[in-house]
Amino acid sequence: MDKQPLRERVWDELEDEGEARFPFPPHGRIPNFAGADRAAERLAETDAWRTAETVKANPDAPQLPVRRAALRAGKTVYMAVPRLRDERCFLELDPGVLDDYDAATTVSGSSDHGRQVGPDAMPDIDLVVSGSVAVSESGARVGKGEGFSDLEWAVLRELGLVDDGTPVATTVHELQVREEDWATDAHDVPLDLVITPERTVETGSVGKPKGIDWSLLSETDIDEMPVLGRFRDGSD
């Protein structure tokens, strides 16, 4: 199955069933959904969450409750700079130095309150939280189609900050958990935990991408993401 028709069905169903939440429309983005707060609470009940001191999270609206919960629990949160456009391509949100967790965890507020760092200045990541458009109970994930979530994983993997044992979780609406089969690629990062407002699914997935798949990147991509040059040139 091609991923784009699947995305369109999920976006349409969330909108038609009244389960989408701001920002509207849900199409073309990681969709926000009714019950995102409860899904974040369920994630916080998992061992992967309890033992994590550092969390790499996506910046999208449905995972805002996750980011806020992480800071309130004393966890340091890392968010990627949009499109990895800077050498210092991550924002560090340190609960020990932030005064306003609510503001710091929004898309706009993170750049004002966070500290921009390069991946070589980051510690090991204990938990990765990814936004999703569609997921399966076996751990397959479909994002919005730009590939940055998988590329961010690849950059961290090149530096040894994540590995096969690093849990990857997502919070989604039940409508986003699909039974359809779709093809996954070698660069797709599988999910270990799928969390909805109603349940927690341990997927049993095994193996994660080992690093950057250069065949997917153009020279323009590499030029626009300075962090990639260090790996291609073997300078790290």
Protein Blocks (a to p, Z undefined) as FASTA:
>chain_A
ZZklmmmmmmmmmmmnopaccdddfehpacddehklmmmmmmmmpmklmmpmbdcddfbf
klmmmmmmmmmnopacddddehhlafblcccddfklpfblmlmmpmklmmmmmccddfkl
pccdfbdcdddfbdcfkopacdehnommmmmmmmmmmnopacfklccdddddfklpcfbd
cdddfklccdfbdcdfkbccdehpghiafbdcfklpcfklmmmmmklmmmmnopZZ
